[in-house]
Amino acid sequence: MAERATVETMPIVTGGDGVIRISGTRVPIETVIAAFRDGATPEEIAQQYPSIPLGDLYEVIGYYLRHEADLSSYLRDRFQNSEQTRSSNEARWAPDGIRSRLLARRPASHD
């Protein structure tokens, strides 16, 4: 019996903004890779992001493991950009005392 070659496409797409996302979702690849690096299994990641099929997670993680050197620059840039955005936001809106500030805005209850 003759074998048939099966070709599957990788479930990732690069948007016009240059961000690599899991196909059919808004989840960037670095989110999945960060969870995997932190020790999450594909099943745990799928629970966190139910829009991503489990098989796609296995494929993306496998792709990352096979192409780690190719993705390292992209991932480093994305993580650095994320940190810069976080720092910038925290500089504008200090997270200290956020709960008390939000409670102060809340209308007094009329018991």
C-alpha positions in Angstrom: 0.0 0.0 0.0 1.4 3.4 -1.0 2.0 6.0 1.7 0.4 9.4 1.4 2.3 12.4 2.4 0.2 14.7 4.7 1.1 18.3 4.8 -0.3 20.4 7.7 0.2 24.1 8.0 1.5 25.5 11.3 -1.3 27.1 13.2 0.3 30.5 13.5 -0.1 33.7 11.5 1.8 37.0 11.5 -0.5 40.0 11.6 0.1 43.4 9.8 1.5 44.6 13.1 4.2 42.0 13.0 2.8 40.0 16.0 2.8 36.2 15.6 -0.5 34.8 16.9 -2.1 31.4 17.2 -4.3 31.0 14.1 -8.0 31.9 14.6 -7.3 33.6 17.9 -5.9 36.9 19.3 -3.4 35.0 21.5 0.2 35.9 20.7 2.7 33.1 20.4 4.8 34.6 23.3 1.9 34.1 25.7 1.9 30.3 24.9 5.7 30.1 25.0 5.9 32.0 28.3 3.4 29.7 29.9 5.3 26.7 28.6 8.6 28.0 29.9 6.9 28.6 33.3 6.1 24.8 33.4 2.6 24.7 32.1 1.5 21.7 30.1 -0.3 22.1 26.8 -3.5 20.9 28.6 -3.1 23.6 31.3 -2.5 26.2 28.6 -5.7 25.0 26.8 -7.7 25.4 30.0 -6.4 29.0 30.3 -7.0 29.8 26.6 -10.0 27.7 25.5 -10.0 29.4 22.0 -6.8 27.4 21.2 -7.3 23.8 20.2 -5.1 21.4 22.2 -3.6 20.0 19.0 -2.6 23.5 17.9 -0.9 24.0 21.2 1.2 20.9 20.8 2.1 22.0 17.3 3.1 25.5 18.4 5.2 24.2 21.3 6.8 21.7 19.0 7.6 24.4 16.5 9.1 26.5 19.2 11.3 23.7 20.4 12.5 22.9 16.9 13.0 26.6 16.0 14.0 28.1 19.3 17.1 29.8 17.8 15.0 31.3 15.0 12.4 32.6 17.4 14.7 33.9 20.1 15.2 37.4 18.7 11.4 37.8 18.1 10.5 36.6 21.5 13.2 38.7 23.2 11.9 41.8 21.4 8.3 41.1 22.3 9.1 40.4 26.0 11.2 43.6 26.1 8.4 45.6 24.5 5.9 44.1 27.0 8.2 45.2 29.9 8.5 48.7 28.5 4.8 49.0 28.1 4.2 47.8 31.7 6.8 50.2 33.1 5.3 53.1 31.2 1.8 52.3 32.4 3.0 52.0 36.0 4.8 55.3 35.7 1.6 57.0 34.5 -0.8 55.2 36.8 1.0 54.0 40.0 -0.4 50.6 41.1 0.2 51.5 44.8 -3.1 52.1 46.6 -5.3 51.3 43.6 -7.8 49.4 45.8 -8.2 52.4 48.2 -8.5 54.8 45.3 -11.2 52.7 43.6 -13.1 52.3 46.8 -13.0 56.0 47.4 -14.7 56.5 44.0 -17.5 54.1 44.9 -20.7 55.8 45.9 -21.6 55.4 49.6 -24.1 52.6 50.1 -27.4 53.4 51.6 -28.1 50.6 54.1 
